[in-house]
Amino acid sequence: MLIRDATNADLPAILAIYNDVVTNTTAIYDQRPSTLDERQSWFDARGRAGLPVLVAELDREVVGFSSFGEWRSRWGYRYTVEHSVHVRADCRGRGFGRALIEVLFPRAAALGMHMMIGHIDSAATASLRLHEKLGFTTIGTLREVAQLHNRWLSVVAVQREI
Ligand SMILES: CC(C)(COP(=O)(O)OP(=O)(O)OC[C@H]1O[C@@H](n2cnc3c(N)ncnc32)[C@H](O)[C@@H]1OP(=O)(O)O)[C@@H](O)C(=O)NCCC(=O)NCCS
């Protein structure tokens, strides 16, 4: 397993993983699949802000990605980031998710960050368990704050000091 910084060439693989999660899970609250242009804009914005986008590689294929960005835009929140992680469906349960989050901690520390926040769909059992194992504390559930497929969804907020 190799974890490294993403490049432009990884965006099609990142897009495919992202869109599979959008289409087949409730882990990303988007209405429709994303486009390469949208992923490029996201990637460029992270780059301009000096924020990491990391990929996990297996046999030279991208099988997952992670990143963090600002949690809230007001100045007082500048030492808190919100992260995300997604692993290709056929590679889940093999340690990629854990590795992709673990490498975010030193990157956040190097940027002087203090707290990492995650917002996890309450049905995403694997993600909830993974974050618990990585030392995130569960803050609570934001009940029915989103709607997808005519169903209300609840979000579990977790946090971990860097
Ligand atoms: C959540 C996700 C990122 C986890 O990545 P992964 O590579 O499958 O997880 P790992 O193999 O690193 O597992 C790490 C820990 O998570 C937990 N875990 C993983 N899969 C699990 C499952 N299906 N059920 C319960 N716990 C699970 C385990 O505690 C595991 O630790 P262990 O192997 O020591 O028992 C991945 O499953 C995924 O992309 N899911 C779909 C999208 C998603 O939910 N993204 C997260 C949004 S917050």
The ligand as an SDF file (V2000), in Angstrom:
LIG
                    3D

 48 50  0  0  0  0  0  0  0  0999 V2000
  -15.6450    4.1120    5.5350 C   0  0  0  0  0  0  0  0  0  0  0  0
  -14.4590    3.6780    4.6700 C   0  0  0  0  0  0  0  0  0  0  0  0
  -13.6860    4.9090    4.2620 C   0  0  0  0  0  0  0  0  0  0  0  0
  -13.5600    2.7820    5.5430 C   0  0  0  0  0  0  0  0  0  0  0  0
  -12.4340    2.4170    4.7800 O   0  0  0  0  0  0  0  0  0  0  0  0
  -11.9480    0.8900    4.7340 P   0  0  0  0  0  0  0  0  0  0  0  0
  -10.7080    0.8590    3.9730 O   0  0  0  0  0  0  0  0  0  0  0  0
  -13.0780    0.0540    4.2830 O   0  0  0  0  0  0  0  0  0  0  0  0
  -11.6810    0.6180    6.3050 O   0  0  0  0  0  0  0  0  0  0  0  0
  -10.4310   -0.1340    6.9400 P   0  0  0  0  0  0  0  0  0  0  0  0
  -10.2210   -1.4310    6.2660 O   0  0  0  0  0  0  0  0  0  0  0  0
   -9.2920    0.8120    7.0370 O   0  0  0  0  0  0  0  0  0  0  0  0
  -11.0030   -0.4330    8.3940 O   0  0  0  0  0  0  0  0  0  0  0  0
  -10.5970    0.2800    9.5330 C   0  0  0  0  0  0  0  0  0  0  0  0
  -11.5570   -0.0220   10.6730 C   0  0  0  0  0  0  0  0  0  0  0  0
  -12.8740    0.3920   10.3180 O   0  0  0  0  0  0  0  0  0  0  0  0
  -13.8470   -0.5440   10.8220 C   0  0  0  0  0  0  0  0  0  0  0  0
  -14.5870   -1.1250    9.7020 N   0  0  0  0  0  0  0  0  0  0  0  0
  -14.2020   -1.1880    8.4040 C   0  0  0  0  0  0  0  0  0  0  0  0
  -15.1700   -1.7780    7.6730 N   0  0  0  0  0  0  0  0  0  0  0  0
  -16.1590   -2.0890    8.5370 C   0  0  0  0  0  0  0  0  0  0  0  0
  -17.4420   -2.6840    8.3820 C   0  0  0  0  0  0  0  0  0  0  0  0
  -17.8900   -3.0820    7.1770 N   0  0  0  0  0  0  0  0  0  0  0  0
  -18.2050   -2.8220    9.4720 N   0  0  0  0  0  0  0  0  0  0  0  0
  -17.7770   -2.4050   10.6970 C   0  0  0  0  0  0  0  0  0  0  0  0
  -16.5760   -1.8320   10.9000 N   0  0  0  0  0  0  0  0  0  0  0  0
  -15.7930   -1.6800    9.8290 C   0  0  0  0  0  0  0  0  0  0  0  0
  -13.0950   -1.5850   11.5540 C   0  0  0  0  0  0  0  0  0  0  0  0
  -13.0890   -1.2140   12.9030 O   0  0  0  0  0  0  0  0  0  0  0  0
  -11.7010   -1.5010   10.9630 C   0  0  0  0  0  0  0  0  0  0  0  0
  -10.7210   -1.8270   11.8970 O   0  0  0  0  0  0  0  0  0  0  0  0
  -10.2350   -3.3510   12.0830 P   0  0  0  0  0  0  0  0  0  0  0  0
   -9.8960   -3.8290   10.6990 O   0  0  0  0  0  0  0  0  0  0  0  0
   -9.0750   -3.1970   12.9840 O   0  0  0  0  0  0  0  0  0  0  0  0
  -11.3830   -4.0610   12.6680 O   0  0  0  0  0  0  0  0  0  0  0  0
  -14.9130    2.8740    3.4190 C   0  0  0  0  0  0  0  0  0  0  0  0
  -15.6020    1.7400    3.8550 O   0  0  0  0  0  0  0  0  0  0  0  0
  -15.7490    3.6600    2.4510 C   0  0  0  0  0  0  0  0  0  0  0  0
  -15.2230    4.3720    1.6050 O   0  0  0  0  0  0  0  0  0  0  0  0
  -17.1030    3.5220    2.5610 N   0  0  0  0  0  0  0  0  0  0  0  0
  -18.0230    4.1900    1.6690 C   0  0  0  0  0  0  0  0  0  0  0  0
  -17.9530    5.7100    1.7540 C   0  0  0  0  0  0  0  0  0  0  0  0
  -17.9200    6.2220    3.1590 C   0  0  0  0  0  0  0  0  0  0  0  0
  -18.6650    5.8180    4.0410 O   0  0  0  0  0  0  0  0  0  0  0  0
  -17.0050    7.1810    3.3780 N   0  0  0  0  0  0  0  0  0  0  0  0
  -16.8120    7.7970    4.6690 C   0  0  0  0  0  0  0  0  0  0  0  0
  -17.6410    9.0060    4.7700 C   0  0  0  0  0  0  0  0  0  0  0  0
  -17.4930    9.7370    6.4030 S   0  0  0  0  0  0  0  0  0  0  0  0
  1  2  1  0
  2  3  1  0
  2  4  1  0
  2 36  1  0
  4  5  1  0
  5  6  1  0
  6  7  2  0
  6  8  1  0
  6  9  1  0
  9 10  1  0
 10 11  2  0
 10 12  1  0
 10 13  1  0
 13 14  1  0
 14 15  1  0
 15 16  1  0
 15 30  1  0
 16 17  1  0
 17 18  1  0
 17 28  1  0
 18 19  1  0
 18 27  1  0
 19 20  2  0
 20 21  1  0
 21 22  1  0
 21 27  2  0
 22 23  1  0
 22 24  2  0
 24 25  1  0
 25 26  2  0
 26 27  1  0
 28 29  1  0
 28 30  1  0
 30 31  1  0
 31 32  1  0
 32 33  2  0
 32 34  1  0
 32 35  1  0
 36 37  1  0
 36 38  1  0
 38 39  2  0
 38 40  1  0
 40 41  1  0
 41 42  1  0
 42 43  1  0
 43 44  2  0
 43 45  1  0
 45 46  1  0
 46 47  1  0
 47 48  1  0
M  END
$$$$
